[in-house]
Amino acid sequence: MSSRLVAQQTIPRRNEVGVHTGVRTSGLENRVIRRALSSGFRSIPTEQVPSRGPDRIRPAARVLAGELALHLDEFWQDAGRAEEGPVDVIDMFSGCGGMSAGFLAANAVVPAYRLAAAVDVNTVANSTYEANLRLTPLAEDVAAIASKGSRLVGITSKRRAGTPLVLIGCSPCQGFSSHRNNADRIDPRNSLFVDFARIASRLMPDAILVENVPELLTESHWPYIEKAISILRRCGYFVHLSVHNMAEFGLPQERFRALMIAMRHPFRPPQGFLAREDFRTVRHAIGHLPPVRAGERRSEDAMHYSAGHRQSTLETIRAVPRDGGSRPEHVGPPCLRRAKDRNGRAVYEDVYGRLWWDRPAITITAYARNPASGRFGHPVQDRGLTVREAALLQGFPRGYWFAGTLDDRFRQIGNAVPPVFAAFLAAYVLGEMLGPVPSPDKFSRGITQPVGTSFSRLIPALKAGHRNGAT
């Protein structure tokens, strides 16, 4: 039977308040449960999946989600050969394909998704996406698509009629970043969040996923959140807003991100599955890579090279103690010592610092190529990170290729949704699309008001385990 015909089957299911609802499936429920109970899985206890009962699919999907996140490389190798599934995926602001890669990897476990279309205005990132995912993104401006309905045709024409749809919209984060000056707070990229909500209201997908920096939830940006949520709720969506540390989902990096999920029925929000003592570390991610000198190229992996640092930079790095060491106060550019004198205390303490082997990395950004931008020094080698190291710390599969210059590559990696997290979400969404529908009175909207003037101030408390309404 073709995937199109399979996708059009509708199986009624009863929700938790006794109201029948329909979901188009291809027997995915049974396939998810059988796969979750597979003896080949070893990281997530399969005892979580009950032997009987009205809701076996959610625990099964959670097992799959954890396995995907912890063993993405293994599944990625089979993803290209996996059959397509009955659920279409459209990825707006697709970038280099982080979110799409996670959904494609899920097909190696249970064939559930088909990458139908991707959209991004960045042509270099589009080249990366096409090379790895074998789909050519539309080089379109999302704001223009939102303002002119006729431009949606290029997207809707890629979708199979009558199929379930997941819509992804991870707009550029720079407009919301805490690193921007107050004078730059009014940024046209901020409105892309609302533009995406307008597009979603026209496509009416079954599930909507949006990931962005948590500064999105602060007072200065909250009006964009309220407007986008209002658009979606008027269309009948249930919307949940939360913040997660992606280290809890298997990423070898402390990376806090806002997550907005919307579905056309109540659902249960995702939860991380790793305790702090079980977080993946820098050693887990990059400890297997061969050593390279600054700027050195290796023929076996074109992505395993760093910036070729100036001599003064190399001297500064060499003076930093290995394995998590920080720059000694008397070392580095004079501007850092002047800043300390002005402030009466040490400032920019992470600058030129080294990552710890046995901790998660700090947040990988578009500037992670430069040790002067933060704690982006290799734990023991005297250089900054290579492209491959940054990609692995960002949760990309080992063989992922990136187009462009060194700066282009780091920019794509730092701005991407980690595929490890995306793979978890892909399995999670299956559980919510196929499982019994919770009662509306049990639905949690998550965060419903601004988190304050700055999210970065909350991070130390969150790392200590104090949620403060962030999830």
ChimeraX attribute file (.defattr): number of C-alpha atoms within 10 A of each C-alpha:
attribute: neighborCount
match mode: 1-to-1
recipient: residues
	/A:1	6
	/A:2	7
	/A:3	14
	/A:4	17
	/A:5	12
	/A:6	16
	/A:7	24
	/A:8	18
	/A:9	17
	/A:10	13
	/A:11	13
	/A:12	12
	/A:13	16
	/A:14	14
	/A:15	18
	/A:16	15
	/A:17	11
	/A:18	12
	/A:19	11
	/A:20	12
	/A:21	14
	/A:22	14
	/A:23	18
	/A:24	20
	/A:25	22
	/A:26	22
	/A:27	13
	/A:28	19
	/A:29	20
	/A:30	13
	/A:31	17
	/A:32	28
	/A:33	23
	/A:34	13
	/A:35	17
	/A:36	28
	/A:37	18
	/A:38	11
	/A:39	9
	/A:40	8
	/A:41	17
	/A:42	10
	/A:43	13
	/A:44	16
	/A:45	12
	/A:46	19
	/A:47	12
	/A:48	15
	/A:49	20
	/A:50	14
	/A:51	8
	/A:52	7
	/A:53	8
	/A:54	11
	/A:55	17
	/A:56	20
	/A:57	27
	/A:58	25
	/A:59	21
	/A:60	28
	/A:61	28
	/A:62	28
	/A:63	29
	/A:64	29
	/A:65	29
	/A:66	27
	/A:67	23
	/A:68	32
	/A:69	26
	/A:70	20
	/A:71	15
	/A:72	27
	/A:73	18
	/A:74	14
	/A:75	22
	/A:76	25
	/A:77	15
	/A:78	15
	/A:79	23
	/A:80	16
	/A:81	10
	/A:82	19
	/A:83	15
	/A:84	20
	/A:85	21
	/A:86	27
	/A:87	26
	/A:88	24
	/A:89	25
	/A:90	24
	/A:91	23
	/A:92	25
	/A:93	28
	/A:94	28
	/A:95	31
	/A:96	33
	/A:97	28
	/A:98	25
	/A:99	27
	/A:100	28
	/A:101	26
	/A:102	30
	/A:103	26
	/A:104	29
	/A:105	31
	/A:106	30
	/A:107	25
	/A:108	22
	/A:109	22
	/A:110	23
	/A:111	21
	/A:112	26
	/A:113	24
	/A:114	23
	/A:115	22
	/A:116	20
	/A:117	23
	/A:118	27
	/A:119	22
	/A:120	22
	/A:121	17
	/A:122	18
	/A:123	17
	/A:124	18
	/A:125	26
	/A:126	25
	/A:127	19
	/A:128	23
	/A:129	27
	/A:130	15
	/A:131	17
	/A:132	16
	/A:133	18
	/A:134	11
	/A:135	15
	/A:136	15
	/A:137	29
	/A:138	18
	/A:139	15
	/A:140	18
	/A:141	16
	/A:142	23
	/A:143	18
	/A:144	12
	/A:145	19
	/A:146	20
	/A:147	13
	/A:148	10
	/A:149	11
	/A:150	9
	/A:151	15
	/A:152	17
	/A:153	10
	/A:154	14
	/A:155	19
	/A:156	14
	/A:157	11
	/A:158	15
	/A:159	19
	/A:160	17
	/A:161	12
	/A:162	14
	/A:163	21
	/A:164	22
	/A:165	22
	/A:166	23
	/A:167	23
	/A:168	24
	/A:169	25
	/A:170	24
	/A:171	26
	/A:172	20
	/A:173	19
	/A:174	15
	/A:175	22
	/A:176	23
	/A:177	15
	/A:178	19
	/A:179	9
	/A:180	12
	/A:181	8
	/A:182	8
	/A:183	7
	/A:184	10
	/A:185	15
	/A:186	13
	/A:187	13
	/A:188	10
	/A:189	16
	/A:190	20
	/A:191	18
	/A:192	23
	/A:193	23
	/A:194	24
	/A:195	21
	/A:196	23
	/A:197	22
	/A:198	19
	/A:199	20
	/A:200	22
	/A:201	17
	/A:202	12
	/A:203	14
	/A:204	20
	/A:205	21
	/A:206	21
	/A:207	23
	/A:208	24
	/A:209	19
	/A:210	20
	/A:211	24
	/A:212	25
	/A:213	23
	/A:214	24
	/A:215	26
	/A:216	27
	/A:217	29
	/A:218	19
	/A:219	15
	/A:220	16
	/A:221	19
	/A:222	18
	/A:223	15
	/A:224	18
	/A:225	22
	/A:226	15
	/A:227	15
	/A:228	20
	/A:229	21
	/A:230	16
	/A:231	16
	/A:232	22
	/A:233	16
	/A:234	10
	/A:235	14
	/A:236	15
	/A:237	23
	/A:238	21
	/A:239	23
	/A:240	22
	/A:241	23
	/A:242	21
	/A:243	21
	/A:244	21
	/A:245	19
	/A:246	21
	/A:247	25
	/A:248	21
	/A:249	27
	/A:250	27
	/A:251	29
	/A:252	28
	/A:253	27
	/A:254	23
	/A:255	22
	/A:256	21
	/A:257	18
	/A:258	20
	/A:259	20
	/A:260	23
	/A:261	21
	/A:262	25
	/A:263	23
	/A:264	18
	/A:265	19
	/A:266	23
	/A:267	25
	/A:268	17
	/A:269	21
	/A:270	17
	/A:271	12
	/A:272	16
	/A:273	17
	/A:274	16
	/A:275	10
	/A:276	14
	/A:277	7
	/A:278	11
	/A:279	22
	/A:280	24
	/A:281	23
	/A:282	24
	/A:283	19
	/A:284	16
	/A:285	23
	/A:286	19
	/A:287	13
	/A:288	8
	/A:289	11
	/A:290	8
	/A:291	13
	/A:292	16
	/A:293	16
	/A:294	19
	/A:295	15
	/A:296	13
	/A:297	15
	/A:298	13
	/A:299	7
	/A:300	7
	/A:301	12
	/A:302	13
	/A:303	23
	/A:304	22
	/A:305	22
	/A:306	23
	/A:307	19
	/A:308	14
	/A:309	18
	/A:310	9
	/A:311	9
	/A:312	10
	/A:313	19
	/A:314	16
	/A:315	14
	/A:316	21
	/A:317	29
	/A:318	15
	/A:319	17
	/A:320	22
	/A:321	15
	/A:322	20
	/A:323	18
	/A:324	20
	/A:325	20
	/A:326	20
	/A:327	21
	/A:328	14
	/A:329	12
	/A:330	11
	/A:331	15
	/A:332	20
	/A:333	12
	/A:334	10
	/A:335	9
	/A:336	18
	/A:337	17
	/A:338	12
	/A:339	14
	/A:340	15
	/A:341	12
	/A:342	11
	/A:343	10
	/A:344	9
	/A:345	9
	/A:346	13
	/A:347	16
	/A:348	15
	/A:349	14
	/A:350	20
	/A:351	19
	/A:352	30
	/A:353	29
	/A:354	30
	/A:355	28
	/A:356	21
	/A:357	20
	/A:358	16
	/A:359	20
	/A:360	24
	/A:361	27
	/A:362	19
	/A:363	19
	/A:364	23
	/A:365	20
	/A:366	19
	/A:367	16
	/A:368	25
	/A:369	26
	/A:370	22
	/A:371	25
	/A:372	21
	/A:373	17
	/A:374	22
	/A:375	28
	/A:376	28
	/A:377	32
	/A:378	25
	/A:379	25
	/A:380	19
	/A:381	17
	/A:382	22
	/A:383	28
	/A:384	33
	/A:385	26
	/A:386	27
	/A:387	24
	/A:388	27
	/A:389	23
	/A:390	28
	/A:391	30
	/A:392	25
	/A:393	28
	/A:394	28
	/A:395	28
	/A:396	28
	/A:397	25
	/A:398	19
	/A:399	16
	/A:400	18
	/A:401	20
	/A:402	26
	/A:403	18
	/A:404	15
	/A:405	10
	/A:406	16
	/A:407	16
	/A:408	14
	/A:409	24
	/A:410	26
	/A:411	20
	/A:412	24
	/A:413	31
	/A:414	19
	/A:415	22
	/A:416	28
	/A:417	27
	/A:418	27
	/A:419	28
	/A:420	33
	/A:421	29
	/A:422	27
	/A:423	31
	/A:424	29
	/A:425	25
	/A:426	25
	/A:427	29
	/A:428	25
	/A:429	27
	/A:430	24
	/A:431	26
	/A:432	22
	/A:433	23
	/A:434	22
	/A:435	23
	/A:436	24
	/A:437	22
	/A:438	17
	/A:439	15
	/A:440	13
	/A:441	7
	/A:442	10
	/A:443	16
	/A:444	16
	/A:445	18
	/A:446	16
	/A:447	17
	/A:448	16
	/A:449	14
	/A:450	19
	/A:451	19
	/A:452	14
	/A:453	14
	/A:454	17
	/A:455	19
	/A:456	11
	/A:457	10
	/A:458	15
	/A:459	17
	/A:460	10
	/A:461	11
	/A:462	15
	/A:463	13
	/A:464	9
	/A:465	10
	/A:466	12
	/A:467	14
	/A:468	10
	/A:469	12
	/A:470	19
	/A:471	18
